[in-house]
Amino acid sequence: MAPVLHYVLLTEIALDDHTFIVTYRPEMQALQRSVARVGVLTPLHLRQPSDQALLQVVCGSKRLLACQHTGHTNVPALVYSAAELSEQQAFLLALHDNLGCRALNAVEKGRILLRLQQHFGYQPDTLLQEFCALLDLPPRAETLETYGRLATLEDSLQAAVVEGSLPLETVLWIGIYAAEDRQALLALFTGLKVGTNRAREFVTYIDAICQRDACTPATLLQALSVPALLAEAQLAGPQKLESVRRVLRQARYPQLSTYEQRFQEAARRLRLPPQISLRHHHTSRASSTR
């Protein structure tokens, strides 16, 4: 039996039920303007899990959210019973509804794969062969691990990936640490707007120092006065980035940094003309001229 179109009061809908919602951090401004002007043009898909229960949102969570923000009290909807639409069917319907109209972000892909596996019992082989292609992901075992881990991180880390302020690999690295360390590292990387290559360099330094000195990232950054550098109002963004890079590198290679500083001081005392410069090589004691 096909579902019938109804106009459903928002009070009849379980607004906090996210069982079938895969959307994460949607862009709402244009949709809210449209709904405010002409209302909801495409019906929602709702599911009633039992006779007395509030309706679950299957498709149309953004339209519902726009109605809440614009003061609408009811929405057009196709309503299914639990017998007409199982939970698994409802989730797959929601998935394909989203895939048909937009590109999914990394967090949404991770949540979909994790839910298919944990809640609906899909095996890894099926996820790799059927769903990775749908989600435009490489069908490799590490894909399931990477995106599954992303889906379990806290909102601030997930948001950094979706907003493009941090590379996925950096966020996953931050995610292995304790809460205090995650907070300190997130503040460091987002405060400096670190790109992929520089992020990898910072990760290498911090990992090596913490392992050598048996310390945590939060205590390391505090000991190096990195939070004070980030808060320094007189320094521009690139200056802060280079300052933090310098203190991390000095902490990672203290002896080498001392030699480099002595070399630079000696070079300045020579007062060479502009057309001549000196360079040092880390693997050799000799200097070269040009």
N, C-alpha and C positions, 0 to 999 in steps of 0.2 A: 504494500500500500504506500503510495507516494505521500510525502509530507504535504500538509496544507499550509498555505500562507496565512499567518496571523499577525495582528499588531499586538505586541507583547509589552506590558509595562516593565520598566527597568526594575521595579521592586520584585518582579517574579523571576529575576535572573540572579544566579549566584555570582556576583561581581568579583568575588575573591577566589573563585575556582579557576585554576590555571591548568587543569588536567590536560587539555588539548591545545593550549596556546604555546606556540613556538616563537612568537615574535619577541625580540629583545631590543629595547631602546628604539622604538619606531619614531620616524619623523612625522609629526602630527599637524604642523601648522597649516599646510595646504588643505588637508582633509577637514580640519576643524572649520576653516573658512567655508568650504563647500557645504558641509553639514549645516552650518549656521544659516546659510543662504537658501539652500534647496532641500534640506533634510537628507535622510538616508535613501539612496536610489537602489542599492543592491541589498536584498534581504540577508539577514544573518542566518546562520545555521545553528540551531540550538538542540540540545538533547535533554530529555527528561529521564534521569536514572531510575526514578520510582514515582508512583502516583502523587506522593505528598512532597517530593523534593523540589527545590528550586532548579531552574533550568541551567544546564551547563553550556558555555559558549564553545562551539566547535569551530566555526569560521566567522570572522567579522569582529574580532576583539578590538581592532583599531576604530572601526565605525562605532562600536559601543562606547569606547572611551571618548570619542569625539562628541557623542550624544550627552554623556555626563558633563563634559566641559561646556557645552553650548545650551544646556538646560532642557533638552528634550526628555520627555517622560516615557515615551514608548518607541519601539522600533519594529519595522517589518521583519518577519522571521519565518523560516521554515522550521517546524518543530518535529523532531523525531522522538519516538519512544525508545526505550532501551532495547526492546525486541527488534525494532526496525534498524537500529544502528548500534552495534557493539562498541565497546571502548576502543578496540583495535581498529575497527572500521572508521570510527570518528577521528582517531589520531591520523590515520593515513589520509583521510579526507582533508583534514587541516593542513597536512604536509603538502599535498598536491595543490591545494588552494593557494598556498603561499608561493610554491615553485612556479605556478602559472602566471604570476604577476610581478615578481621581483627577484632580485638576487639575494640570497640569504647571507648573513654575516657569519663570522667564524664561531661566535658563541651559539648562535641558533643551530648551526650544523652540529656542534658538539652536544648540545642538549637533545637534539633529535636522535643522534646515534646512541647516546647513553640511555635515553628512555626506551628506544626500541629494544635494546639489549636487556636492561634491568627490569622493565615493567612488562614488556610483551614477549620476552624470552627469545628474541631473534639470536641466532648463533653468529659468531664472527664471520664465518664463510658467507653467509647470506648478506650480512651487512656490507662486506667487501664487494661481493659480486653484484648486488642489486642496488643498494642504497648509496654507496660511494659515487657511482656514476650519476645518480640523480642529484647528488649534492656537489658535483663537480670536484670531487676529491680523489687523490690517487688511491687505488685499491691495495693498500699495503697495511700490514699489521700495525706499524707505527702510527698510521693515521688514526686508528681507533684509540690507541693509547694517548696520542697528543690531544685529540679533540675531546676525548673523555675526561682527561685531566683539566682541560680548560673549562669544561662545563661544571666542574666542582669547585672552582675558585670563587672567592668573594667578588662581589659586584664591582668594587673599585678596580680590581685587576682585569676583569672581563671588559669593563668599560674602556680601559686603556687600550685594549686590542681593537675594539670596535671603532673607537674614535681615532685610531691611528697614532696615538701618542707614544706607543711602545710596540716594538716587534713582538710577535707571538712567542718566539724562542726566549726572549728576555722575561716575559711574563711567566712562562712556565718555570724558568729558573727561579724567579722570585718566589713562586708558589711553593717551592720545597722547604722554605724556611718557616720559622715560627712567626706568630702574629706580629710581635714587636719588630722583627727584622723585615718582614714584608712591608710594614708601614714605612720604615726608614728607607728601604730600597726604592719603594714606589715614589716617595717624596724626592729622592735623589734623581731618578731617571726622568720623571715627568717635570720636575722643576727645571731641569737643564735642557729638556726637549732633545734628548740624546737620539741620534740616528742609529741605524743598524750596526754599522762598522764600529762606531765609538762605543756602543752598548756592549758589543762583544769584547772590546778591549777592557772596559771597566769590569765586566764579569770575570775576565781572566785575572785581573789584578786582585779583586776582592776575594775570589775563591782561593787563590794562592796564598794571600796574606792570612786569611782566616785559618787555613789548614796549617800554615807554618807556625802561627802564633797562638793557635787554639783559642780563638776568639770568635765572636759572632759579628755579622755585618753591622748590626746596630751599634755595638760597642766600638767597633773599628771606626765607623764614620764619626761617632761622637769624639773619639780620641784624636782624630785628625781635624776636628773643628769644621767638618763639612757642612753641618746645618748652619753654622755661622756664615760660611761662604755663600750658601744659597740665599741667606737673608740679607746679604750685603747690598744695600740700595745703590751704592755708588758704582757697582760693577754691572756692565751690560751682560746680556746672556752669553755671548761668545767668551767674554772674559771669565765669567764664572765657570764655564765649561772647561776652559784651559787651566784655570786655577785648581779645580777639582782633579783634573787629569794629572796635573803636576804632583799634587800631594799623594795621590794614589800610586803613581809611578815611583816616587821617592820612597814610599813605604814598602813597595814591592822590591825595589832594587836600591837599598840604602847606600851600599858601597859604590856602586856604579854612579849613582846620582852625585855622590861626593866628588868622585873623580871628574865627572862632567862639569860640576860647578868650578872646581879648581882650574880645569882647562879653559873655561870661559873667562875666568878672572885673569888668567895669564895672557889669553889672547887680547883682552882689552888693554892690558898694560903695554903690549907691543905697539899699539896705536898704528896699526897697518893702514895703508891707504884704501879707499873704498873698493878699488878693483882687485884687491887681494883678500881672500878669506881663508880661514883654517877650518878643517873638519876633522873630527876624531872618529875612529872606528872602534866598535865595541869588541871586536875580535882581535884587535892588534893594538900595540902600544904606539905605533907610528901614526903620525899625522900627515895629512896630504895638503898640498897647496894648489891653488889655481889662480 
